[in-house]
Amino acid sequence: MAMHNRLLEFLKKQPRWRIAVAVLALGATVFIWSRRTTATNEGAVFVARRGPLQITVLEGGSMQAVDSQELKCEVRVGYQGTKILKIVEEGYQVTDDDVRTNKVLVELDSSELQKALVQQEIQFQSASASLADAQQGYDIQLNQNLSDILAAEQKARFARMDFEKFLGSKAAEDVMHELGLEDAITRIRQQQGTTNRASTESIYGAQADSAETSALKKTLQERAPSLLTDTDTPQLTLSTNAALPSAALSSAIDPASPMARRASYIDFSKYADLEVLGDGEAKQKIRKFHDDLQVAQKEMGQAQATLEGTRRLYAKQFVTRTDLQRDEIAFENARLKVQTAETGRNLFQRYEFLKTSEETLSKYSEAVRELDRARKAAVAKLAQADAKLKSATAQYNVQLRQRKDIEEQMEKCVIRATKPGLVVYGRAGDDMVYYGNEERIREGATVRERQTILTIPDMSSMSVRVKIHETYIKKVKKGQRVKLTVDAFADKELQGEVMKVGLLPDSQNRWMNPDLKVYLTTIAVSGTNDWVKPGMTAKVEIFIEQLTNVVYVPIQSVVFEEGKYVCYITRNGLKADRREVEIGPFNEEFIEVKQGVAEGDQVLLRPAKSLVPGSVEAEKAPAASDAPKNGGAKS
């Protein structure tokens, strides 16, 4: 207020023309300042420079070992996961002694597996008992089949012996040849044994049994090979026609076959002759009837001669009538004996011989058919026993594998030290698939199958994995020099090189930002540094290109308008001229200007109504080669 009063007193003392000149001078100053302000209020000014420009890509990442051992949860516990009961502290140094003593690093909850093992043990013991029962049943069936077939063979053999005994070997052979039964037992054995011999070897070649069972099976193979069928066909049931040869089936069911032909079809009357019959009961009986007839005929002749003599003596009254009657009775008895002998012989030849021959032949034919049925029944019973044994064996193997699997799962609940190194806890997202509900690794936390619990890195070789934006990925090549800085040791600089560049965009977080395309790039750190630990935050600067003697300006001073790159140049801060420019390589701060801007030109940093390269508006504009983008590296 005092200053204001003194200024008013000063102006009152001055002449009016001096006051007018002062007002005009003040107005001119305000006008000039306002013009300059209007020309430069659109942004700050940068003077274009000429010199070297280093093109780099700057990104951040985390330190990790090039080679590391990942200890994952290998317990199949379903979707709910399993809990960590005990775990070593993070940063623990696993020593060679820990590896030698199998130190426990992680212990997972195995209570559910223990319950499952108890239930599985019960099922396994039940399957084991069923297998033993099926094995014994199979062996018993083998023995029973052998007994049944031997009994049927014996019955058929005895029936044939009875037929040959009655009819004689010669006549029996003729009848057998006519019916095709001369060697029925051997033929059935050969027909069925040839078909099933290969399956016989497959059955007994795949099983190891006791000496007694092996001997029994060997005997069965030699004496009853037709019992055995193809064990590689588990569909075999009681209907065993598919396992039997066609000849045996036709002989068993075809009425026109020799085995099915009735014995009555044979005319045995032609064999009722002593010259045709062989030595047998029939020949012996016929011979006895013939001998009895001859004796009776001789006795009758003798009685007749005696009667004739007695009659002559009686006519001369040398003998009494009683003597004549006695000789007549003796002759009649002799004649009756002849008739009886002739009738007995004729009855035997016409009836009993034919009946007994047909009966003994029928018994033999029926015995042969019973043998065939016994063999077929043995095939069916053995197939059933074998199927039961296979089923029991398969069930036993399933239960055994399941029990072994549970035991292995219980062993995997304890993770032991197998390699020395520094213990690092697994982090959510370390795996290829990230589950949002993963807990931090600690005692009591729940882990899922295949989740990384611990990592033991090789500290002698470290690396940094960074994500390079798609704008810069074409510039990054394997073997490029890299400068690294760890945030914890900002004063120490490390060297490295690009070891691996991803070929495809990283899809780990694609669902969060599908428009963001980044490529995983691995940077190998040169040398060994004890102070570098996994998980440390690091910044990497990848050296792409070194430009020399180029004109460059800040990247934000180049704008995209009407399909062209332009800069705004000002002179003395009074006016901004629009110039089209040709751009070159760029980094995060500066861009090379090949044409349109000269060294020393004043470029506006924030031109009015501009499209900054890399913005949304610039992305919508026509594309140009090597267009600058926001983000990236620092020179």
Buried (B, 14 or more C-beta within 10 A) or exposed (E): EEEEEEEEEEEEEEEEEEEEEEEEEEEEEEEEEEEEEEBBEBBEBBEBBEEEBBBBBBBEBBBBBBEBBBBBBBBBBEEEBBBBBEBBEEEBEBEEEBBEEEBBBBBBBBEBBEEBBEEBEEBBEEBBEBBEEBBEBBBEBBBBBBEBBBEBBEBBBBBBEBBBBBBBEBBBBBBBEBBBBBEBBEBBBBBBBEBBBEBBEBBBEEBEBEEEBEEBBEBBBEBBBBBBBBBEEEEBEEEBEEBBBEBBBEBBEEEEBBBBBEBEEBEBEEBBEEEBBBEBBBBEBBEBBEEBBEBBBEBBEEBBEBBEEBEEBBEEEEBEEEEBEBBBEBBEBBBEBBEEBBEBBEEBBEEEBBEBBBBBBBBBBBBBBBBBEBBBBBBBBBBBBBBBBBBBBEBBEEBBEBBEEBEEBBBBBBBBBBEBBBBBBBBBEBBEEEEEEBBEBEEEBBBBBEBBBBBBBBBEBBBBBBBBBEBBBEBBEEEBBBBBBBEEBEEEEBEBBBBBBBEEBBEBEEEEEEEEBBBBBBBBBBEEBEEBBBEBEBBBBBBBEEBEEBBBBBBBBBBBBEEBBBBBBBEEBEEBEEBEBEBBBBBBBBBBBEEBBEEEBBBBBBBEEBBBBBBEBBEEBEEBEEBBBBEBBEB
